[in-house]
Amino acid sequence: MMKRTSFAALASLMLIFVCSLPAQAESVHCTECGMMVDMNSKFAARIVQGDKTLYFCDIGDLFSYLKRKGAKESPAEVRDYTSGEWINARKAFFVHAENKFKTPMGWGIAAFKEKNRASEFGSTADFDEAAKGLI
């Protein structure tokens, strides 16, 4: 009888533990390359178009997509390299330094909210300069 009670108690504890785990987020794939997007990556990017959000695993993929689609006015967001917060890509400052930034697709581009912080990592470019110069 003791074994049956112990097993039931253990099974109950395991059920409680499994139910308390956070739900797994739905996997999101990069709109440009199809790779899985790490939503916590400081190199992730996104475009919101109406009720649809397009995600990118790498800032370089965002620029590539915008150039290929001619979507110059699409509202885009990138993650600030320093804080990880989502920021307006058109107001961000970009640094292209493949030797400093190991990005998912190897573009080596990081985004910054503040220009002085970006300049600590290399030459900075605004959104339009980055879009022209990096693609």
Backbone bond lengths (Angstrom), bond angles and torsions (degrees), N, CA, C in turn:
res aa  C-N    CA-C-N  psi(-1)  N-CA   C-N-CA  omega(-1)  CA-C   N-CA-C  phi
1 M - - - 1.448 - - 1.531 111.15 -
2 M 1.306 116.19 -35.21 1.457 120.55 -178.95 1.531 111.14 -62.10
3 K 1.307 118.17 -40.06 1.457 121.46 -178.87 1.519 111.36 -64.64
4 R 1.317 117.43 -40.90 1.460 121.49 -179.63 1.534 110.14 -65.18
5 T 1.308 118.66 -41.72 1.465 122.72 179.32 1.528 110.13 -65.68
6 S 1.329 117.15 -42.89 1.467 120.90 179.76 1.530 111.17 -63.55
7 F 1.324 115.22 -41.95 1.453 119.22 178.62 1.525 111.21 -63.20
8 A 1.326 117.54 -43.63 1.462 122.10 179.35 1.521 110.48 -63.45
9 A 1.319 116.88 -40.34 1.470 120.38 179.01 1.524 110.34 -65.89
10 L 1.338 115.96 -43.87 1.464 120.16 179.08 1.526 111.13 -63.35
11 A 1.314 116.67 -43.22 1.464 120.81 179.07 1.527 110.27 -62.93
12 S 1.320 118.09 -39.34 1.468 121.62 178.59 1.515 110.93 -64.90
13 L 1.342 116.67 -42.95 1.461 120.32 178.46 1.526 111.35 -63.65
14 M 1.330 117.19 -41.11 1.460 120.72 178.66 1.524 110.86 -63.83
15 L 1.314 117.60 -40.64 1.460 121.70 178.88 1.525 110.87 -63.08
16 I 1.337 115.87 -43.09 1.470 120.16 178.10 1.526 109.89 -61.37
17 F 1.335 117.50 -43.75 1.455 121.82 -179.74 1.527 111.19 -62.68
18 V 1.309 117.45 -49.46 1.466 121.58 -178.52 1.522 110.72 -61.88
19 C 1.313 117.63 -40.10 1.470 120.52 -179.60 1.514 112.43 -70.41
20 S 1.339 116.83 -22.17 1.466 119.26 -179.26 1.522 112.90 -86.90
21 L 1.337 117.35 -9.25 1.461 120.15 178.35 1.522 110.24 -68.50
22 P 1.351 117.97 144.53 1.464 119.18 177.51 1.518 111.16 -64.33
23 A 1.309 115.61 146.90 1.467 120.37 178.93 1.516 109.51 -65.73
24 Q 1.306 117.33 142.31 1.453 122.14 177.98 1.529 109.44 -72.12
25 A 1.312 115.70 132.95 1.464 119.97 177.26 1.522 109.08 -70.83
26 E 1.306 115.10 148.20 1.456 120.20 176.84 1.519 108.43 -64.29
27 S 1.321 117.20 137.18 1.458 119.79 -179.25 1.530 108.85 -70.70
28 V 1.308 114.39 139.53 1.456 121.93 -178.18 1.524 107.05 -119.85
29 H 1.317 115.90 133.58 1.464 121.04 -179.92 1.520 110.63 -107.55
30 C 1.316 115.32 147.38 1.457 122.59 179.96 1.530 109.83 -63.40
31 T 1.311 115.66 131.23 1.459 121.79 179.83 1.524 111.74 -64.33
32 E 1.323 117.29 -29.81 1.464 120.80 -176.67 1.527 112.92 -88.01
33 C 1.322 118.27 -48.56 1.467 119.69 -172.83 1.527 114.26 -111.03
34 G 1.325 117.25 -15.05 1.458 120.93 178.90 1.519 114.80 88.36
35 M 1.322 117.39 -5.39 1.460 120.61 179.73 1.534 110.32 -69.81
36 M 1.325 116.76 153.88 1.453 120.85 177.42 1.533 109.24 -64.88
37 V 1.325 116.69 136.70 1.459 122.26 -179.66 1.521 109.21 -94.27
38 D 1.324 116.30 125.02 1.456 121.40 172.35 1.524 105.81 -83.93
39 M 1.315 116.09 106.35 1.464 120.92 -174.50 1.528 112.65 -65.25
40 N 1.327 117.85 -15.70 1.461 121.40 178.57 1.521 112.64 -95.36
41 S 1.316 116.98 -3.39 1.458 120.86 -178.80 1.522 111.00 -68.02
42 K 1.315 115.96 139.65 1.468 120.57 176.33 1.521 111.89 -74.79
43 F 1.321 117.02 -0.38 1.458 121.25 179.76 1.527 112.20 -109.88
44 A 1.334 117.51 4.26 1.469 121.97 179.13 1.530 109.74 -73.28
45 A 1.322 114.74 155.67 1.467 121.17 178.54 1.525 108.11 -145.76
46 R 1.333 115.49 163.19 1.464 119.41 178.61 1.515 110.66 -155.13
47 I 1.321 113.75 155.70 1.462 122.65 174.29 1.525 106.48 -126.99
48 V 1.316 116.34 131.93 1.459 120.53 176.87 1.520 107.51 -105.01
49 Q 1.332 115.46 119.83 1.465 121.58 179.23 1.523 107.63 -122.58
50 G 1.320 115.84 98.70 1.456 120.14 -177.28 1.511 110.06 64.86
51 D 1.333 116.94 -122.13 1.460 120.62 179.43 1.529 112.05 -96.32
52 K 1.324 117.04 10.35 1.462 121.61 -178.18 1.525 110.01 -115.02
53 T 1.335 116.11 136.75 1.457 121.31 177.00 1.518 108.75 -115.84
54 L 1.323 115.44 128.10 1.463 122.27 176.64 1.525 107.51 -101.42
55 Y 1.322 116.66 129.12 1.462 121.25 -178.10 1.524 110.67 -110.10
56 F 1.337 114.86 152.20 1.454 122.15 -179.78 1.525 108.78 -133.92
57 C 1.324 116.89 137.19 1.462 121.04 -178.21 1.524 112.13 -78.18
58 D 1.321 116.60 -16.63 1.459 121.74 -174.10 1.528 108.32 -146.97
59 I 1.310 116.97 141.10 1.471 121.14 179.63 1.530 110.32 -59.51
60 G 1.311 117.32 -35.61 1.466 120.50 177.03 1.517 112.10 -61.07
61 D 1.328 117.08 -35.80 1.465 120.17 176.50 1.518 111.04 -66.39
62 L 1.320 116.81 -34.99 1.477 120.43 175.46 1.521 109.64 -60.51
63 F 1.327 117.39 -49.90 1.464 120.61 -179.59 1.533 111.21 -62.80
64 S 1.311 116.57 -40.48 1.458 120.83 178.56 1.536 110.64 -61.27
65 Y 1.312 116.16 -44.91 1.470 121.06 179.09 1.528 110.99 -62.32
66 L 1.336 116.34 -46.17 1.469 120.05 -179.05 1.526 111.05 -62.25
67 K 1.314 117.18 -39.00 1.466 120.13 178.87 1.527 110.38 -68.23
68 R 1.318 116.30 -45.30 1.468 121.13 -177.80 1.523 111.67 -65.19
69 K 1.314 116.76 -38.89 1.466 121.31 -177.10 1.528 112.83 -89.90
70 G 1.333 116.99 -11.64 1.458 119.80 -177.53 1.518 112.22 66.39
71 A 1.311 115.73 27.64 1.468 121.20 -176.83 1.521 110.11 -91.38
72 K 1.304 115.80 66.87 1.463 120.96 -174.72 1.524 114.03 -68.73
73 E 1.296 117.47 -27.22 1.462 119.95 -176.17 1.522 113.98 -102.64
74 S 1.313 118.16 5.09 1.459 120.65 -179.35 1.525 110.42 -62.73
75 P 1.338 116.99 134.34 1.471 119.47 177.68 1.530 109.61 -71.20
76 A 1.307 116.44 117.67 1.463 121.29 -176.40 1.520 110.32 -120.08
77 E 1.323 114.92 149.92 1.453 121.35 176.07 1.522 109.41 -130.63
78 V 1.320 114.85 146.23 1.453 122.62 176.64 1.525 107.22 -131.10
79 R 1.298 116.14 167.87 1.466 119.80 177.61 1.525 109.30 -95.00
80 D 1.323 114.74 133.98 1.460 120.95 174.89 1.530 107.54 -66.13
81 Y 1.323 116.97 126.93 1.458 121.32 -176.95 1.521 111.78 -61.48
82 T 1.319 116.96 -34.45 1.461 121.28 -177.02 1.522 112.36 -74.23
83 S 1.326 116.90 -49.17 1.468 120.18 -173.37 1.529 114.07 -102.93
84 G 1.319 117.26 -22.34 1.455 120.80 -176.26 1.515 114.02 84.52
85 E 1.337 117.89 -1.48 1.469 120.50 -178.97 1.530 110.97 -76.51
86 W 1.336 116.12 151.47 1.466 121.19 175.72 1.519 108.68 -72.10
87 I 1.327 116.59 131.69 1.467 122.13 178.48 1.528 109.39 -132.48
88 N 1.314 116.04 159.46 1.457 122.28 177.87 1.537 108.64 -66.13
89 A 1.313 116.94 119.13 1.466 121.25 -177.15 1.528 111.76 -62.38
90 R 1.307 117.31 -32.11 1.471 120.34 -177.58 1.523 112.50 -73.42
91 K 1.321 116.99 -14.01 1.467 121.11 177.38 1.526 111.53 -107.71
92 A 1.327 116.62 -0.32 1.465 121.51 -176.75 1.526 111.28 -82.90
93 F 1.323 114.75 165.48 1.461 122.75 174.78 1.522 106.60 -116.65
94 F 1.318 116.15 135.58 1.456 121.53 -173.27 1.518 110.94 -115.37
95 V 1.320 114.41 145.16 1.467 121.43 174.84 1.522 106.93 -126.42
96 H 1.322 115.04 128.28 1.459 121.23 177.24 1.523 107.02 -104.45
97 A 1.332 116.12 108.08 1.462 121.22 -178.41 1.525 108.63 -149.82
98 E 1.320 115.23 87.45 1.465 120.54 -176.83 1.521 112.34 -60.43
99 N 1.339 116.94 -28.12 1.461 120.01 179.76 1.538 112.19 -77.01
100 K 1.332 117.93 -16.36 1.469 121.89 -179.67 1.514 113.24 -104.66
101 F 1.307 116.92 -33.43 1.462 121.20 -175.39 1.527 109.89 -115.13
102 K 1.303 116.13 114.25 1.474 121.80 177.16 1.527 107.17 -95.15
103 T 1.312 115.00 93.25 1.464 121.05 -174.72 1.528 110.45 -94.27
104 P 1.330 117.54 160.64 1.467 121.16 -175.22 1.530 114.93 -52.44
105 M 1.319 118.55 -40.93 1.463 121.00 -178.49 1.534 112.71 -106.45
106 G 1.326 116.60 7.93 1.457 120.68 174.95 1.515 115.80 81.35
107 W 1.322 117.65 13.03 1.462 119.99 179.51 1.530 111.47 -69.20
108 G 1.324 117.82 -31.23 1.461 121.10 178.38 1.513 113.87 69.98
109 I 1.327 117.28 34.72 1.463 121.91 -178.39 1.524 109.28 -113.99
110 A 1.326 115.77 131.15 1.465 121.28 174.75 1.523 108.11 -122.30
111 A 1.329 115.77 151.68 1.466 121.97 -179.92 1.529 109.38 -113.76
112 F 1.318 114.39 147.69 1.461 120.62 -178.89 1.523 110.03 -135.98
113 K 1.308 115.41 144.87 1.464 121.71 176.78 1.531 109.99 -75.47
114 E 1.332 115.72 -35.29 1.462 120.80 -175.32 1.531 110.73 -114.54
115 K 1.321 115.28 131.71 1.462 120.82 -177.12 1.528 111.79 -63.44
116 N 1.320 117.46 -40.05 1.466 119.04 -178.13 1.533 111.24 -65.00
117 R 1.305 117.11 -34.34 1.476 120.95 177.11 1.536 109.51 -69.46
118 A 1.320 117.05 -40.93 1.464 121.40 179.01 1.523 110.82 -62.56
119 S 1.329 116.76 -41.60 1.465 120.67 -176.63 1.527 112.58 -65.02
120 E 1.323 118.11 -17.90 1.459 121.16 175.19 1.534 111.38 -67.04
121 F 1.342 116.88 -19.42 1.459 121.79 -177.02 1.523 113.31 -104.64
122 G 1.344 117.40 -10.01 1.465 120.04 179.38 1.514 111.45 149.63
123 S 1.331 115.58 -166.92 1.462 121.60 179.16 1.522 109.48 -66.66
124 T 1.327 115.67 136.84 1.462 119.93 -177.37 1.526 111.06 -101.82
125 A 1.317 114.07 155.71 1.463 121.48 176.04 1.522 107.19 -140.50
126 D 1.338 115.97 143.45 1.460 117.98 173.39 1.529 107.91 -80.29
127 F 1.304 116.94 -178.53 1.461 121.43 -174.99 1.531 112.22 -56.73
128 D 1.344 117.00 -50.73 1.460 120.33 -177.57 1.531 112.03 -64.35
129 E 1.318 117.30 -41.25 1.464 120.72 178.46 1.527 110.63 -64.46
130 A 1.330 116.15 -42.07 1.462 119.94 178.85 1.521 111.27 -64.22
131 A 1.314 116.17 -43.05 1.470 120.40 -179.84 1.523 110.92 -62.14
132 K 1.322 117.80 -39.50 1.467 121.08 -179.69 1.522 112.21 -76.83
133 G 1.318 116.17 -42.82 1.460 120.90 -171.20 1.520 115.62 -84.48
134 L 1.303 117.59 -23.56 1.449 119.01 -173.46 1.534 113.49 -98.80
135 I 1.295 117.04 -14.38 1.477 120.19 -177.25 1.523 108.58 -110.68
